[in-house]
Each structure stands twice: as C-alpha cells, then as structure tokens.
Amino acid sequence: MNGFILLVISLVILGLGYKLYGDWLCHKWGLDDKNVTPAHRMEDEVDYVAAPVPVLMGHHFSSIAGAGPITGPIAAVGLGFGWLACTLWVLIGGIFFGGVHDFGALVASIRHDGKSIGEIISANMSLRAKRLFIIFAYLTLILVVAAFAAIVASTFSAKFDAAGNVILAQSVSQARVAMVSLLFILIAIVFGFCVYRRNTSMAVSTLLGIVAIVAIITVGINWHPIYLPHATWMWLIGLYIAVASVAPVWILLQPRDYLSSFLLYAMLAIAVVAVVVSQPTLSALPLIESASCKTYIFPVLFTTIACGAISGFHSLVSSGTTSKQLDKESDAKPIAYGGMLLECVLAILTLCACAYAYNWNATHPDALLKGATAIFGGGIAHMIDDTFPGTYDILYTLLVLTYSAFCLTSLDTATRLARFMFQEFWVDSSRGETPENVTGFKKFLVNPYVATIITVILGVLLGMNGFAKIWALFGSANQLLAALGLMAVAAWLANIGKDNKMFIFPVCFMLVVTISSLCLNTRDQLAKISAGGADWGPYAQVFFGVLLTVLAIVLAIEGFQTLRHPRKQEA
C-alpha cells in the first residue's frame, strides 16, 4: 500500500465524518449561539476567559495531542499489529468514538457552568460516583504529569560521560530544543500581554508572533549554552508547571498554546509534504498482525492506540479548561470534534513515518532509528532528506522541538486539570458548597496553591522514581476514563430527555476493552510475581489493576441504572 494513497483516503473519510456526523450531533444536542457560554457568564480573568476559535483551538489541540497520537501507533506497530488494523481503528474510533466523546464532554460541561466531568457525574449520577471518578482521574493525571515531565526532560537533558563532562555530540539537539522552548515561554507571555492588556490586533500579534517563533528557532539552533542533567530539568519543569497551573490563562496558557499550535500545524504540513514527495510504501509493516505478534489484538490494540482514536484524557481537557474558554456554542464542533479528527490525521502520518523508519532500519543497520521520537522525527526527516539532501539535521531538530511542545502543553494542562480535580473532590456542590465557602480542613485543601504543590511534587517524584514500572496500566486507565466520560454525557442527555443512542455502543465497547485489558495485565503481573524476583512494579500493577476493575464495574452499574431510570431535568 502506498502511504500517500492511504493519507488521501483517510482525509476524505475524516472530512465526510466531520461534515455529516458532526452536523448531526450538533442538531441532536441542540447547539445554539443564543445560549451564553460560561466563559462570558462566569468570566473571572483567571480560568474563565473567552477565546476566539484559533486561540482556543491552539490550546485544545496542543493539550489533547501530547505524545499520544505519535507514540500510540508506533507502539502498536512494535507489538506486531498491522497498518490496516491500526488505520481502521483510527478512522472508525476517531469519528464514532473519540469525536463523540470529546465533543459530548465539551457540550455537557458548558451546560454545567464549565464544570468537569466529575461534577457532571455528581449532578447526573451521584456524589459517590463523582468521588470515585475523581480519585481515579486524579491518579491517572499524576501518572500523565510524571510521564510527560520525564519525556520533556529527556528532550532537554544533556548526556554526560563517567567523569561528568558533557558529551556534545549527543547533547546538541537537546540543548537546541531546551533553548527554543525557554524562549517560547517568554514570547508567549509578551503575546498574551499585548493581546489582552494592550488590545493589539490579533492579526498583527499573530504575524509578529510567527516572526518571533522563526527568530527564536534560529537563535536556539545557533546559540544553546544550557546543558543540564535530567534530574535538574525535572525540577525546573516542575516549577514551571506549578506556576502555569495557577497563572491566569490569558498570561500563559492561551497565548503559549496558540503560538505553539503554529509549530504543530507546521509539523503536520512537513509530514504531509514528506509523504507526498517520498510516496512511502507500507510493505515493511504487516497488514493486520505479524506472525511474531505475541499479544492479543483485542483488547490490546484499542488501549495502545489511545489519543489517535479515543482518549479519556480528552474529556478532562474538554470539560476542564476548554469549556471555560469557549466563546459561543457553535465553536464546540470545530474545536472538540475537529480537534479529535486532526489527531487522527497525525496518527495516520505517524504510521507512514513508522513504515519509512522500518525500511530505513532494514537498509541502514549502523544508524538505526529507535524510540518514538527517533522513529517519528527521523522517519519524516529522512523522507524529505532522501529527496532533498542536506535537510535532515534542521528537520529533525524542528520535529523533536514540536514533539516536545506537544508534551509540554499537555503537561501543564494536565497539572491544571489535576488541580481542579483535587479541589473538586472536597466540595459537595449538591449542598451548595464551593471552594470559596467551605470551612475547616477543606478550606486548606481546596486552596489552588496547595492543590498545585501536592500535584507537582507527586508527579515529579514519580517521574524521577520509576513511573515506567506502572506505565503499562496507563492505556487501560486512560480508556476507562473514556468509557466513564461517555457514560457521564449519556446520563446527562438521558436526564434532559435528549437523544443519547450514539453513546450506547461506544460505552459498552470501551468498558469491555478496559476490563478485558486490565484482567489480562493483572494475569501477566501475577505470573511475574509467581516466577519470583519481582520488584514493586508488578505488585503495584496488580493492586491498581484490581482497583480499577472494581471501579469500572461499580460506576458502570450506577451509570446504566441512570440510563434506565433517568432523572428528568431541564436542559
């Protein structure tokens, strides 16, 4: 199969899905610009700040993408799953599962004052279900913070020899990425100040911002004096996300994500050009699964390819930050549904890059591309460099920079979301409690600075001390979040008397996938423990695997009871 043909077919299918199914969902859910969104009704210039579509799209897409649509397909191919199996799940999952999930979570949140999925569950199911969900979601977000902090630090950190001297040949690319990323934060702050405090034209600010991006990339490539070890970068990143989590969104989150979106769009454009000029063949990859595949395509494929098809983390973004910045209801479709389908495009491009990288490795055993960063960035850079020699180093640096930008935006968004979750856990909104009027120990715990410090310390420490030992649980945990997010929106629609049948099969499918995956992983970890010599990792995976399975069953029972006997309320 030719990668270019696969890309064209995928774009046509996704485009039709966006237009036909997306419009149908808008009609069924009754989106109307006459409804005032929480960003205007509850504006506080910290979390609730209305943003135009391009700005909010930049934040939303940068946050949900992360490393997922890149690492997921690469991991699936590494397990032996074929390009056709991966493509089918990306396209079907994106249109009928992920798009519905993200779009539905955003719409449900704006109809609940921009509150999170946890509060939606509390209002439409029960307080107990909310608290169970928040415990699970918070633990998952801590794992996301740990993993993405470690990934970002690895793209920044220099390599040192036994004597403690920097190995320049292995550290230049990281130093370039670190320098550009630091400068990027500065220009984002300036951009936000100009747009929101000096009322500078968005068009003029955007143009100047793009020029500034080109300038800092040029500076970073040619001047990169910062060479720091991984541990130092971990704590510096922790300090950054702590500040970013509590800073008003107009200062950093909105402008930084908006400007970084141009990097992300540039990466997509470079990848498309690479596929067009190289016409990569997918023959290096199996069709459905390889003969050496040692795991089950069901359910493992559906938990491995997460963000490229459906991801529970997306519902937390949609209902945690995006809903508080939505200018009008009609913006929800391009941002949430369109953002998910754009991730599908990135996943398809990743499959093409993976195929090219595998072919490259077969013919260049002395220069193997290993790891997600190298396979994606190296695969795309080689596609263009093989046609236009001499472009590899610059392209590879730009692609790694963009990959790091994906992770960094998801990282500080995840920290802010975890802060929201931690605060919401201690508040019983059914009794009229808010973070402002609670008393006693709750008043201390709902303080945004306290919630942020706890979250950052837990995330950084886990990132530095073995998060990889329990990372295998993330795929299942993330997809359980997706199932519960779908369940929450379906329950809300049932309670207000609107059509929710588009959620029923996705909910059931994702619950079966999640529980099956957790059971398989628990079985494998028990086998490791029985064999002897296991460290704490398998024990932790068994404990959390059983816990998540019980949680899934309890919340599923409560959710289906709500669907069978909805509590009628006004939309």
N, C-alpha and C positions, 0 to 999 in steps of 0.2 A: 504494500500500500504506500502511495506517495503522501508524504506529510502535508504538502500543500493542498492536495485534494481533500484530505481529512479536515484540514482547517477550514476550507471553504464550506464544506458540507456542514460542519459544526456551527459556523457563523450563521448560515441560513436557518438551521433548526432553532438555534437560540434566538435569532431575530423574530421568527414566527412565534415562538413561545412568549417572548416579551410582549409582542403586539396583541396576539389573540388571547392567551391565557391571562396575561396581566390585565388587560382591559376587562375581561370577565370578572376577575377578582375585585377590581375597583367597583364594578356595578353591584356585585353581590354584597359587598361590605358597606356600600353607601358613602363613599368618599365625597366630600362636599367642601369647597373652599369657603363657604359661608360659615363653617364651624371655626371658631377661633382656637388656634393651637396653644398648648401650654407655654411655648416659647414667648408668646405675647401676653397671654392671660396671667402668667406667673413669673414674668421677667424679673431676675434678681441680679443680673450682670456678673454672675459667678458660674452657675450651671445652666440656668435658663436664659439663653441668648439666641434670638432668631438669626439664622444664617441663610444667605442665598444658596440656591441649588449647587453651583460649582464648588462653593466653600464647604458645604455640608457633605457633598459627595466625596470631596477630597478626604475629609475626616473619616467618613463611614467606610469607604473602600480601603483606605490605608489601614484602618483599625481591624476590619474583619479579615483582610487578606493575610497579614502576618507572613509566616513561613509556610502555612498550611497548604495552599494550592500548588506549592513547589515541592515541598518535602513529601506530601501525601502520594502523588503519582509516582515519584521516584522510589519511595519505599515499597509501593505496591508492585512495581516492576521488579525491584530487588527481591521480593518474595516469590517471584515467578509468575505473577498474573500478567496476562497479555494485554496488548494495546486496545483490542476491541472490547474486552471486558471492562477495562478502565474507562474507555470512551463512552460506552453505553451508560455506565453508572453516572458519569459526569453530566451527560446530557439529560437523561431521564431524571436523575436526582436533582440537578440544578433547577429544572423547570417545574417539576411537580412536587418536590420535597423542599429543597433549600430555599427556592424563591418564595414559596408559600410560607415557609417558616419565618424567614426574615421580614417579609412584607407584613405578615399577620402580627408578628410581635411588635412592630413599629406602630401599626394601626391600633392595636389593643392598648399600647402604652399611652398614645396621645389621647385616647378616650378615658384614660385613668390618670389624668394630670401629669403625664410624663413619668409615671412610676415604673418600677422594674417589674420583671416577670414574677418575682416573689410577691410583690404587693397585688399583682393581678390574680395570682393563685389565692392569696388571702381573701380577696374580695369575692371571688367566684367559686372557691372550693372551701378552704378552712384555714384558720390560723396555724393549726398543727402542720398542715401540708406546706404552708409558707415557710415555717421554720425548718422543716426537714429539707425543703428545696434549698433554702439559703445556706444551711450547713454544707450541703453537698456542693453548691455552686461556689461558695467561698473557698472550700478546699481545692476545687478544680482551678480556680483563679490563682491561688497561691502556687499551684504547680505550673500554670502558664507563666506567671511572673518569674519563677525560678528558671524555667527552661529558656524563655526569651531573653532574660538577663544574661544567662550563660552564652546564648547564641550571639547576642550583640557584643558581649565582652570578647568572645573568640574572634569576631571580625575586627576588633580594635587592638587586641593584645599582641605585643611583640614576642618573638621567640628568643630564648636565651640559652647559651651553652652552659656547661657544667661550672664554669668559672663566673657565671653571672653576666657575661658580656652579650650584648645584642647581636643576634645573627641577622645582619642586614638583608641578606638575600632572601630570607624567609619572612621578613617583617615589613618591607617597604609597602606592600599592598595594604596591610592592616593599618599602618601609620597614615597612609593617604585617606583611607575610609574614616578613621578617627578624626582627622583634622577637618575634613569636609563636614562631618556630622556636627562637630562642635560649632563651626562657623554657621551651619544651617540653623542652629538654635538661635543664634544672635540675629540673623536676618529675619527669622520668623517673628521675634519679639518686636523688631522695628516695623515690620509689615503690619502686625496687629495694632500697634500704637498709631500708625499713620491712618489706617482704615477706620478704626473705631474711636479714636480720640481726636484726630485731626480731619476726619471726614474726607480724606483723599479719595479721589475717584478709584473705584475697584479696577477699572480697565488700566488706568495709569499705574496703580500699585502693582497689578499683576505683571504688566510689562517690565517694570523696574525689578520686580521680584525674580522674574525669569532671567533677566540680565545678571542679577546678583547671584543666582544659582550657577550660571555659567562661570561667573567670576570666581566664586569660592571653589568650584571644582578645579578650575585652572590653578588657583593658589594651592589647594590641597595636594594636587598631583606633583607640583614642583617644590612645595615647602611643607614638610611634615616632620617637625622636630620632636614630636611626642612619642616616646617608646616606653610603654608601661606594661607591667605584667598583668596577667589575667585577674588575680585577686584584687589588685588596685582598681582596675576598671570596674569590677563587680560593685565595689563600694561607691565609686563615683557615679555609676549608673543608678544605684540605689538612692543616692542623694538627689539625683536629677528627677527620678520618677516620684520621689516624695514631694518635691516642690511642684512638679507638673500636676500631681493628683489634686492638690488643693488650690492651685492658682486659678483665677477666673479664666474661663475657656477662651475669651477673646484675646488674652495676652499671649498664650502659647498654643493651646490645643487646636483651635480653629485655624490660625494662620500657619502653624507648622505643618499640620496635616494637609491644608490646602496647597501650600507650596510643594510639599513632598509628593503630592499627587502628580505633579508635572514630571517628577522623576519616574514615578510608576507608569505613567502613560508613555513616557519616552522608552522605558524598558519594554513595554508591550509593543511599541512601534518597532524597536530594534529587533525584537523576537520575530515579529511578523515579516520584516524585511529579510531576516536570516532564513526563514522557512521559504520565502519566495525565491531568493537567489540560490539557495542550496538544494531545494527540492529533495529533502531528506527522505530516505526510504525507511520504513518501519520494520524491515526484514530482520533486523537484529533482535527484535522483541517477538515473543510468541503471540499467537492470535488470541487465545483465551487464557491458557495457562501452560507453563512449560512442563516437560516431563519430570524435571527435577524439583518441581514445586512440592514442598513438604508441609504445607498447611492447607486449611480448607478455604476455598474461595468464598463460601458462605460460612460464617458471617465476616471473615477477616477483611475481605475487600472493602466492605461497607463501613468498617471502623478505621481502616488505614487511609482511604481517600475521604477525608472529612471536609475541610473547607472548600474543596473543589466541587462538592456536590451538596452537602448539608453539614452544618456545624452548630452545635448548641451554643458555642461562644458568640455566634452572631446574634442570637436572641438577647443576650446580655448587652451587647453593644446597641442594638436597635432600641431596646427599652431602657437602657441606662444613660446613654449620652446623646444619641441621635434624636430621640423623641423630644428631648429638652431644647433642641435647636431647630426643629422643623418649622419653617416659615408658614406653609399652608399645606392642607391635606393632599392636594394633587402632587406635591413634591415627593410623597412617600413612594410612589411607584418607581420613578427613575432611580431614586437613592437606594431603596431596600431591594426591590425586585431586580432592577437593573444592575445594582452593585453585585448581587449574587451571580447573575449571569456573566458579568465581566470576569468574575473569579473562575467561572467555567472555561472561559476563553484562555485564561492564564494556565489552567490545568492542561488543556489540550496542547498549548505551546510547550509546556513542560514535557509532555510525552514525546513531542518531536525532538526537543533538546536531548532527552534521555536516549532516544534511539540513535541520534548522531553521536553522542558521547560513547555509547556502547560500540558503535562501529569504529570510532577513533581509538578506543582502548584495544580493539582487536588488531589494529594495524600499527599501534604505537605503544608496545608493552613497556618501553622505557619512560613514558610520560603519561601514565595512567591518570584519568580523572576519577577521583574518589571522593565520596561525600556529596551531600545535596548541593552545597554551594558550588563545588567544582564541576559537578555534572551539569547543573543548570547554567551557571555562568560560563564555564568552559565550553559546553556544548554549543551554546548560542554564539559565543565569540569565535569559535573555530568555524562555524558555518559561514560567517562573513569573512573571516581571515583567509580561509581557503580560496575564496573568490577574489578578495581584495587584500593581498598580503601586507603585513605591517600594521594591521589594526588591532591585533589580539590584545596587547597589554592594556591599551586605553579602554577597549570594550569590556574586558574582564573586570577592570577596576570599577567602571561605571555600573556594571551589573551587580557586583558584590556590594557596592555602595547602596544600590537600590534595594537589594535583598536585606541589607542591614536596616535601611529606612523602614521597610515593611515591618520588621521585627520590633524596631524602636517605637513606632507609632502604636502597634498592638500592645506593647509593653506598658506604656504609660496609660493607655486606655484601660487595660486590664487592672492596673493599680487603682485607677479612679473607680472602676466598677466594683472592685473588691471593697473599697472604702464605703461605697453606697450600701453594699450587701451587709457589711459589718454593722453599719449604723441601723439599717432597717430591721435587723434581727431583734434588736432590743425594744422596738417600737410596736405597739399594738394599735394599728390605725382604726380597728373596729371600735375601740374605746375612745377615739378622738385624740390619741397620743401622737405627738410629733416630736422630732428631735429638739424643738425649741421649748416644749412644755414638760418633758419628762423630768423626773427628780431622782435624787439619790444616786446610787452607783450607775444607773442607766445614763444619767446626765454626763458622767465622766466618759463612759464607753461610746456614746454617740457623738462625742466631740470629733470633728473631722481630722484634727491633727493627731489625736490619739489613735483613731482607726487607721490612719495612714501609716503612722510609725510602726504599729503592730504588723500591718500587712507587709511593709517593705522589709522589716527585719526578718520575718518568717520566710519571705520569698528569696531574699539574698542568701540567707544561711542555707536554705535548701538547695539553692542553685550552686553553692560552693561545696556542698557536702553530700553529693550522691543522689540528686534528683533522678538521674538516669536509672537508678535501681527500681524506681516505681513508675518510670515514664510509660511502660507498656500498658499501664492502666488508663493513660490519658485518652486513647482512642475510644475506648468503651465509655469512659466517664463523659467525654465530650458528646458522644452520640446519645447518651442517656439524657444529658441536658437538652439536646434537640427534641427527643421524644417528649420530655416534660414541657418544653416550650410550646410544642404543637398542642399538647393536651390542654395547657392553660388557655391558649387562644380559642381552641374549640369549645372549652367550657364557657368562656365569656360569650361567644357567639350564641351558644345554646341558651344562656340565661337572658340574652336580649332578643331572642327569637329570630336570629338571622341564620342563613344557610351556612352550615359548617361541614358539609359532607366531604369537601376537598381535604379535610384533615384526617378523616377516619382511617383510611388505609395507611397514610404515612405514619400516623401514631402507632398503629398496630405493628407495622413493619419494623419501625425503629426500636420499639420495645423488644420484639423478638430478636432482632440483631444484637441489641445491647445485652440482654440476659444470656443469650447463647454465647456471645463473646466472653462475658465475664465468667461463665461456667467453664469454658474451655481454658481460659487463662488460669483460673483457680486450680483446675485439674493439673495443668502443666507445672504450676508452682509447688503443688503438693508432691508431685513426682520428684522435683529437685530436692525438696526437704527430706523425702524418704530416702533418697540416694545418699544423704549425709554431706556434711561440709558446707551447707548453705549459710550465707551471711544473712543480715537482717532483711534484705530486699525481698526474697520470696515470702517470708513471714508477713511482711507489710502488705504485699500484694494479695495474699490470701485473706488477711483481715479486711482490707478495704474492698476486695472483690466481693466477699460475702455481705459486707455492709451495704455496698451499692446495689447488689441484687435484691436484698430485702427492701431497701429504699424504693427501688423501681417498682416492686410488686405492690407495696403499700400505697404509693402515690398513684399507680395505675388503677387500683381498686377504687380509690376515692375519686379519681378523675372520671372513670366510667360511670360511677354512681351519679355524679353530677350531670353527665351527658344523658343518662336515662331519666333523671328527675331534675330538670333544670329549675333554678330559682328565678322566676321571671322578674326582670328589672328593666328600667329604661335604658336605651342605648346611650 
